[in-house]
């Protein structure tokens, strides 16, 4: 009986390794950041760490009628709860589209039946 249990553990560990190695839970999204003062930059984060996208409270520097958006990303450092990135509205829509595509792909993989997805 012990041998069967050990084999099951090895098989389960193999599935976990395959899921992590396959990049299922570490899909990255890259986007341009825009600060309230007009400074721009670039960021890449894991899609599944994005917690919320909300209004930043300041206008796009060259388009005063548009609000910048904040992307709140769960921190991995433990020093803060979130990392905050400020983006233009079009960039926020792009990020949301990437999240939706990722969720749709996960759903489709689950419906296919022969894919194992292990969320952290």
N, C-alpha and C positions, 0 to 999 in steps of 0.2 A: 504494500500500500504506500509506503514512503516514496518508492521510486516514482509512482504515478504523480504524487504531489510535487515532487521535484521537477518532473517533466512539465507539469502544468505551469509552474513558476517560471521555468525557462521560456516556455512559449509566450506567456504573458509579458515577460521582460523583453522578448524579441519584438512583440507588437509595439510596446512602448518605445523601444529604440527606433523602430521603423517610422512611427508617427513623428517623433522628434526630428529624426534625420530627414524626413520628407518635407520638413518646413511647414507643417500644417498650422502650427500655432505661432509662427514667427514671421508672418507676412508683413513686409515693410511698405510704408507709403512715404513718398518724398514730396515736399511741397515748399513753395516760396513763402517766407514770412514777411510781414510788413508791419512795422511799429507805428504807433500814433504820430511820432515825429517824422515819419517818412523813410527811416532806415529799413533796408531790406536784407534778407538773409535766406538761408536754406536749412531745412530740417528733414530728418528721416526718423520715423518712429514705427514701432510694431502696431499694426492695426488694432489688435485686441487690447492694447493698453489705452486706447482713446476712450475717455469716459464721457465727455460732453463737448458740444460746440455751442457757444452762446455769444451774445453781443458783448463787445469789448468796452463800449461806452465812449468811443471816440470815432471820429469820421475818417474816411479814407483821405489821405493828405491832398490828392489832386481831384477828389470827387466829394465835396462836402455833404452831398445829399445821401451818401452811402456810409453805413456803419462797418467798421472793422469787426472781425469776429475773433473770439478766443477759442483755441483748441486746448482742452484740459486733458492731459495724458497722465495716467497713474505713474507715479515716480517709482523708480527701482532703487534709489539711493537710501530711502528711509529718512532723509533729512527734511523733506517736504512731502505733502500728500500728493501734489500734482506738479508737473512741469507745465508751464503755460506758454503757448505760442500764439501770436497775433497774426491773423491772415486776412487778406481781402475776401469779400463775399464770394467771388468766383472760385477762389482757392478752397474756401469752406465747402462749396458745392462739389468740387472735385473730390475732396476728402470723403464727403458723405457718399458719393457715388462709388468710391473704392471700397468703403465699408459695406455697402449694399451688395456689391459684386462678390466680395469675400464671403458674406453671409449666404448668398445664393449658391455659391460654389460648395460651401460646407453642407448646405441642405441637400443639394443634388448628390453629393458624395454619399451622404447618409441614406438617401433614397435608393442609390445603386445597390446597396446591400453588402458589397464586398470590401468596403473601406472601413478601417477602424480609426476613429478620431478620439483622442484623449485630450480633454481640456485641462489646463493647469488650474 
